[in-house]
Amino acid sequence: MLNKDEILGKAKQVKGTIKENLGWVTDDHQAECEGKTERIEGKVQERDAKAIRKTEEAAEELDEGEAVS
């Protein structure tokens, strides 16, 4: 299941994509670059959160396996 940071990262990607495209349409290079940066930051945030979640899930599985033994 997605955690809060994964969802926030995805939202940041969407916001950045919109800003990037609006900058491109309006020929506003600064807005376009800011949007691209925000989109990439969101992607990194989502991937970091996903890695943390997967690590926690794996640790829980290991703990459950040791408890059964």
Phi and psi in degrees as a GROMACS rama.xvg file:
@    title "Ramachandran Plot"
@    xaxis  label "Phi"
@    yaxis  label "Psi"
@TYPE xy
-66.0593  144.773  LEU-2
-102.514  176.773  ASN-3
-57.8508  -44.1675  LYS-4
-68.19  -32.2567  ASP-5
-65.0767  -42.7637  GLU-6
-66.7707  -42.9147  ILE-7
-63.8295  -37.9722  LEU-8
-63.4456  -42.8134  GLY-9
-65.0817  -40.5635  LYS-10
-63.4844  -39.0522  ALA-11
-65.3048  -36.183  LYS-12
-64.2066  -43.7791  GLN-13
-63.7853  -46.6429  VAL-14
-60.5156  -43.5368  LYS-15
-64.9667  -39.6895  GLY-16
-62.7912  -43.0625  THR-17
-62.7386  -46.6798  ILE-18
-63.2338  -41.4785  LYS-19
-61.9248  -45.0678  GLU-20
-69.2154  -38.2761  ASN-21
-64.1262  -39.4814  LEU-22
-62.6517  -39.0323  GLY-23
-66.8235  -44.5657  TRP-24
-64.9132  -39.9841  VAL-25
-90.2368  2.52265  THR-26
60.7614  34.6195  ASP-27
-100.987  96.1386  ASP-28
-65.1607  -33.2725  HIS-29
-65.9202  -47.0417  GLN-30
-63.6173  -37.9357  ALA-31
-62.0634  -45.4526  GLU-32
-67.5678  -40.6592  CYS-33
-63.0169  -40.8869  GLU-34
-64.1391  -42.3869  GLY-35
-63.1645  -42.7783  LYS-36
-61.3466  -45.2705  THR-37
-63.7347  -39.6618  GLU-38
-62.4613  -44.0524  ARG-39
-67.5384  -40.8421  ILE-40
-59.4293  -41.4135  GLU-41
-63.8792  -39.2077  GLY-42
-64.7908  -42.6596  LYS-43
-64.5666  -44.6999  VAL-44
-59.6344  -44.6768  GLN-45
-64.0187  -43.948  GLU-46
-66.6575  -40.2218  ARG-47
-62.2656  -45.6803  ASP-48
-63.3696  -38.8283  ALA-49
-65.7868  -41.7169  LYS-50
-62.475  -42.1958  ALA-51
-63.8521  -44.6229  ILE-52
-60.4497  -46.8136  ARG-53
-62.3884  -39.9649  LYS-54
-64.1734  -43.793  THR-55
-63.4187  -41.008  GLU-56
-63.8749  -41.27  GLU-57
-65.2235  -40.2712  ALA-58
-64.0795  -39.4264  ALA-59
-64.0659  -41.1489  GLU-60
-62.674  -40.7962  GLU-61
-64.2658  -43.0452  LEU-62
-62.4141  -40.535  ASP-63
-66.0371  -38.848  GLU-64
-64.9815  -38.6425  GLY-65
-71.9921  -33.0949  GLU-66
-68.7952  -33.0291  ALA-67
-73.5141  -35.9372  VAL-68
